[in-house]
Each structure stands twice: as structure tokens, then as C-alpha cells.
Amino acid sequence: MIQESNSLQSAIKEAFEKAPVVYANGFVNGLGTADVYVVLQINGQNLLVVNLSHSMAKTLGQSLLSQVERYEKLTGQEVPTLQEMSQLVMDSL
């Protein structure tokens, strides 16, 4: 288990050293017959397209949700979705 953890840490370190880093503040996604796509956006401008198999997309979605739930538990703060944020802004106008 320690070796697996060390391998994971090494992979993460290498990814941040060698792989492109992208920031996005929006996205659109869609479903194809063979895969799922996500178009990452920054300020409404398309930045990057990511294609994933259905299985990979489901696994990634569950993993991301798990990380956000972990953050919420650690901080005691609920992270709003983009839809919730948009509604809060609209309600405040």
C-alpha cells in the first residue's frame, strides 16, 4: 500500500512538472455514441476539448464529486454549483 501511495505521488508530481496545466471557469458537455465530450471554457471562450469513454466519464465524475464532498466535510462549507451561483447572482439583482 505504501508503494502504491508513493507511485501515485510520483505520478502526480510528474504530471504537474510535465503536463500542460489548464484553468477553466466554465464548460459545456455532450454525449456521443462512443464517448462523452467536455469543452472547457474560460470566460465563455472555448479552451480545450476532452473526450472520454462513458466509463471513464462516470468514474471521473464520481471521483471529482468525492473530492468536493471531502473538501466540504473538512471545511464545513458547502460548495455551490454554477447553477446555484447564477441563481444567487440573479436573486441579488
Buried (B, 14 or more C-beta within 10 A) or exposed (E): EEEEEEEEEEEEEEEEEEEEEEEBEBBEEEEEEEBBBBBBBBEEEEBEEBEBEEEEBEEBEEEEEEEEEEEEEEEEEEEEEEEEEEEEEEEEE
